[in-house]
Amino acid sequence: MEGFSQKGLVQQAQHVWSMLDEMAISDPQAYKEFIKKHTQDGMKYLAPPEPHMCVQSIMTKHKRKMPIFINYCSWERIPPQESMEDPVKVAGCELEEVEDKEHGKVAVISLAFNPQVLEKYGRHAENELDRKVLIEIGIMWVEQVNKHVKISQNFNLLDPDIPYKGSLQRIHQGFKKSFSTQDKQFEKDLSNLEENFGPLASAKPGTLLNQLANISVSNNESETVTTGTNSKPDIILPMENKKAKSGLIQEVSNKINPLPKPQYQLEQKKGDNSELMTLTILLPGVESVSECELEISQDDLALYVPDMYELHLDLPNVIHDEEATAKFNKKNSTLTVTMMPVKKVIV
């Protein structure tokens, strides 16, 4: 659907509420069915993604190889294909490295597709080639988002009794984190509607008003409002046919505005019979180490402080990641990470 101006949005909303008032009087049964349908749509929208199938391959990152497991999940929040020419819409979590009992350290990432897409092209696809193409689309998405990552096209679909790798709770948390800013904007838009339409101020999140607040304010100069870039439940009203979009993959708008990169200093010091690498990160406003999410691998480091800071650093030397330590100083809000480089063997 094309964008609307602020004035156009108000007119559209007034039309919707007028239509509902008339429906409640003229056809109470249709009104009840309308509310029931959109409440059910809202429940589907709020439900977490469900694992559908898991694919195993080999990932190469900075010349280091390790197994990677890609979880293909079903989620109502992802819009379906509008036509065969429409690109497949994908949303994904961050790439993580975890310990696996069978394979040791592995990479895990979760992707979400519309249920209709997975039903047609997923595990039970009638055409095996269709399933192969869908899996390759997921691999392409991972490589596009993670610039230093390459994934082998020689993949293996795990058995049905292993629909995902990693923790189901982590999968849900990962998608929640990815969509956190969009959800906050959703709530903000809802509050604005409640303020503008006095009689609706008593509506609470989860009710019909929540389901109808399908708006997302953009930040461009024309201050338009678009309704086609997110996947919140739609009001079924007549609309113009949309033009087919080009491209094979379309990423669902779950990208948040980049968080500021904190100031940091990386130093190499000599310790007792060894060299140490010390990373000092300044985190003004952070009061506890519990607010920090720190991931360290042999050749890179990632720090995430929700809604505050984000840092990804490629390390100049390969380190013993299992021996790395981190300390947080509450007085000056400083995180100090100490790492030991791997000694180079001279042949």
C-alpha positions in Angstrom: 0.0 0.0 0.0 1.3 3.4 -0.8 2.2 6.0 1.8 -0.3 8.4 3.3 0.2 11.9 4.6 -0.6 12.6 8.3 -3.9 14.2 7.1 -4.6 11.2 5.0 -4.0 8.8 7.9 -6.5 10.7 10.1 -9.1 10.6 7.3 -8.5 6.9 6.9 -8.9 6.2 10.6 -12.1 8.3 10.8 -13.4 6.3 7.9 -12.6 3.0 9.7 -14.3 4.0 13.0 -17.3 5.4 11.1 -17.6 2.1 9.2 -17.4 0.1 12.5 -20.1 2.2 14.1 -22.4 1.7 11.2 -21.7 -2.0 11.2 -22.4 -2.4 14.9 -25.9 -0.9 14.4 -26.8 -2.3 11.0 -25.3 -5.8 11.3 -24.3 -6.8 14.9 -23.4 -10.3 13.8 -20.9 -9.1 11.1 -19.5 -6.7 13.7 -18.8 -9.6 16.1 -17.2 -11.6 13.3 -15.1 -8.7 12.4 -13.8 -8.2 15.9 -13.3 -12.0 16.3 -11.2 -12.2 13.1 -8.9 -9.3 13.9 -8.5 -10.5 17.5 -7.4 -13.9 16.2 -5.1 -12.2 13.8 -3.6 -10.2 16.7 -3.1 -13.4 18.7 -1.2 -14.9 15.8 0.8 -11.8 15.4 1.9 -11.8 19.1 2.7 -15.5 19.1 6.5 -16.4 19.0 8.0 -18.1 15.9 7.9 -21.9 15.7 10.9 -24.0 14.5 10.1 -25.7 11.2 13.4 -27.3 10.1 17.1 -27.1 10.7 19.9 -27.1 8.1 23.6 -28.0 8.8 26.5 -26.7 6.8 30.1 -25.4 7.2 30.7 -21.7 7.9 34.0 -20.0 7.1 34.7 -16.8 9.1 38.1 -15.1 8.9 39.6 -18.3 7.5 38.3 -20.2 10.5 35.8 -23.1 9.7 33.1 -24.4 12.0 29.7 -26.2 11.7 26.7 -23.9 11.3 23.1 -24.7 12.0 20.4 -22.5 10.4 17.0 -22.7 12.1 14.1 -22.1 9.6 11.1 -20.8 11.7 7.5 -20.2 10.9 6.1 -16.8 12.0 2.8 -15.1 11.2 4.6 -11.7 11.5 6.4 -12.3 8.3 4.2 -11.2 5.3 3.4 -13.9 2.7 4.3 -13.7 -1.0 1.7 -11.6 -2.8 2.5 -13.3 -6.1 5.0 -15.7 -7.6 7.1 -12.7 -8.7 7.2 -11.2 -5.2 10.5 -11.7 -3.3 10.5 -14.1 -0.3 10.5 -12.1 2.9 12.9 -13.0 5.6 13.7 -11.9 9.1 16.6 -13.1 11.2 18.4 -13.1 14.5 22.1 -12.4 15.3 24.6 -15.1 14.5 25.8 -16.8 17.7 28.5 -19.3 18.6 27.5 -21.9 21.2 28.8 -25.2 22.5 27.2 -28.4 21.1 27.7 -31.8 22.7 28.3 -33.6 19.4 30.2 -31.0 17.4 31.9 -28.7 20.0 31.8 -25.0 19.2 29.2 -24.3 16.4 27.5 -21.3 14.9 23.7 -21.0 15.2 21.3 -18.5 13.5 17.5 -18.4 13.3 15.5 -17.2 10.3 11.8 -16.6 10.1 9.5 -17.0 7.1 5.8 -16.8 6.6 4.0 -20.1 7.4 2.6 -20.3 3.8 6.1 -20.1 2.4 7.4 -22.9 4.6 4.3 -25.0 4.0 4.8 -24.8 0.2 8.6 -24.8 0.0 9.8 -26.2 3.4 10.4 -29.6 4.7 7.4 -31.2 3.1 7.7 -29.4 -0.3 6.4 -31.5 -3.2 9.3 -30.4 -5.3 12.7 -31.1 -3.7 14.2 -28.4 -5.9 11.8 -25.8 -4.3 13.1 -26.7 -0.9 16.7 -26.5 -2.0 16.1 -23.0 -3.4 14.4 -21.9 -0.1 17.4 -23.2 1.9 19.8 -21.3 -0.4 17.8 -18.1 0.1 18.3 -18.5 3.8 22.1 -19.1 3.3 22.2 -16.0 1.0 20.5 -13.9 3.8 23.0 -15.0 6.4 25.9 -14.1 4.1 24.5 -10.7 3.2 23.9 -9.7 6.8 27.3 -11.1 8.1 29.8 -9.7 5.6 32.8 -11.9 6.8 30.9 -15.1 6.6 30.8 -17.7 3.8 28.6 -20.8 4.0 29.1 -24.0 2.0 26.3 -24.9 -0.4 26.8 -28.5 0.6 24.2 -28.6 3.3 22.3 -31.3 5.2 18.6 -31.1 6.3 18.4 -32.6 9.8 15.8 -35.2 10.7 12.3 -34.1 11.7 12.9 -34.8 15.3 15.6 -32.1 15.3 13.6 -29.0 14.1 16.1 -26.6 15.6 19.5 -26.3 17.3 20.3 -24.2 20.3 17.8 -23.1 22.9 14.2 -22.4 22.0 14.1 -19.7 24.6 17.2 -18.0 22.9 15.4 -18.2 19.5 12.4 -16.4 20.9 14.6 -13.8 22.7 16.6 -13.3 19.6 13.6 -12.3 17.4 12.1 -10.2 20.3 15.4 -8.3 20.4 15.5 -7.8 16.6 11.9 -6.4 16.6 12.2 -4.5 19.9 12.3 -1.0 18.2 9.5 -1.9 15.8 7.4 -3.0 18.7 8.1 0.1 20.7 7.1 2.2 17.6 3.9 0.1 17.4 3.0 1.0 21.0 3.9 4.6 20.4 1.7 4.8 17.3 -1.1 3.1 19.3 -0.8 5.8 22.1 -1.0 8.6 19.4 -4.2 7.1 18.0 -5.7 6.9 21.5 -4.9 10.5 22.2 -6.3 11.7 18.8 -9.5 9.7 19.2 -11.0 10.4 22.6 -13.7 7.7 22.7 -11.0 5.1 22.1 -8.8 6.1 25.0 -10.0 3.3 27.1 -8.7 0.7 24.6 -5.9 -1.5 25.9 -3.0 -3.3 24.1 -4.4 -6.6 22.8 -7.8 -5.2 22.0 -9.3 -4.4 18.6 -7.6 -0.9 18.6 -4.3 -2.6 19.0 -5.0 -4.8 16.0 -6.1 -1.8 13.9 -3.1 0.4 14.7 -1.2 -0.8 11.6 0.9 2.2 11.1 4.6 3.0 11.0 5.8 6.6 10.9 8.9 7.1 8.7 11.7 9.6 9.2 11.9 11.0 5.6 11.4 14.7 4.8 7.9 14.3 3.5 6.7 12.8 6.9 4.7 10.1 5.2 3.1 7.2 6.9 3.6 3.7 5.3 1.6 0.6 6.0 3.2 -1.9 3.7 6.7 -2.3 5.3 5.7 -4.1 8.5 3.7 -7.3 9.2 1.1 -6.2 11.8 -2.5 -7.5 11.2 -4.1 -5.7 8.4 -7.7 -4.3 8.2 -9.3 -5.9 5.2 -10.4 -2.9 3.2 -10.5 -2.5 -0.7 -7.1 -1.3 -2.0 -5.3 -0.9 -5.2 -3.3 -3.9 -6.6 0.3 -3.7 -5.6 3.1 -4.0 -8.2 5.3 -7.0 -8.0 8.7 -6.2 -6.4 12.0 -7.2 -8.0 14.6 -9.3 -6.3 14.8 -12.8 -4.8 14.9 -11.9 -1.1 13.3 -9.0 0.8 14.4 -8.5 4.4 11.5 -7.7 6.7 11.9 -4.3 8.4 13.3 -5.5 11.7 16.4 -3.5 11.5 16.9 -0.9 14.2 18.7 2.4 14.0 22.4 1.7 14.6 23.3 2.1 18.3 26.3 4.4 19.1 29.7 2.8 19.2 31.3 3.3 22.6 34.8 4.7 23.0 37.5 2.1 23.4 41.2 1.5 23.6 43.1 -1.6 22.6 46.5 -2.2 24.0 49.1 -5.0 23.9 51.1 -5.4 27.1 53.7 -7.8 28.3 52.7 -9.9 31.4 54.4 -12.6 33.3 56.1 -14.7 30.6 53.4 -13.8 28.1 51.8 -11.0 26.1 48.4 -9.7 27.0 45.9 -7.8 25.0 43.7 -5.4 27.0 40.6 -3.7 25.7 39.1 -0.8 27.7 35.6 0.2 26.8 33.9 3.4 28.2 30.2 2.9 28.9 28.7 6.1 30.3 25.2 5.4 31.7 25.8 1.7 32.3 25.6 0.9 36.0 26.0 -2.9 36.1 27.8 -5.7 34.2 24.4 -7.4 34.0 23.4 -4.8 31.3 26.2 -6.0 29.0 26.0 -8.8 26.5 29.6 -9.8 25.6 30.7 -12.4 23.1 34.3 -13.3 22.5 35.7 -15.6 19.8 39.2 -16.4 18.7 39.3 -13.4 16.3 36.6 -11.0 17.2 34.6 -9.5 20.0 31.0 -8.2 20.1 29.4 -6.1 22.9 25.8 -5.2 23.1 24.1 -3.0 25.7 20.3 -2.9 24.9 19.2 0.6 23.7 22.6 2.1 24.5 25.7 0.8 22.8 26.9 -1.7 20.2 30.5 -2.6 19.3 31.9 -5.2 17.0 35.7 -5.5 16.8 38.0 -7.7 14.7 41.0 -8.6 16.9 44.5 -8.0 15.5 45.6 -11.4 16.8 44.0 -14.8 17.3 43.4 -15.3 21.1 42.6 -18.0 23.5 39.0 -17.1 23.8 38.3 -19.5 26.7 40.9 -17.7 28.8 39.5 -14.2 28.2 38.3 -12.3 31.3 36.1 -9.2 31.7 35.8 -6.8 34.7 33.4 -3.9 35.1 34.2 -0.8 37.1 31.0 0.8 38.5 32.8 4.0 39.5 33.8 5.0 36.0 31.5 2.7 34.0 34.4 1.0 32.3 34.5 -2.5 31.0 38.0 -4.1 30.8 38.6 -7.2 28.7 41.9 -9.1 29.1 42.9 -11.5 26.4 45.9 -13.7 25.7 47.1 -14.0 22.1 48.0 -17.4 20.7 51.7 -17.7 20.3 52.9 -17.9 16.7 54.9 -21.1 16.1 58.1 -20.4 14.2 59.0 -23.2 11.8 
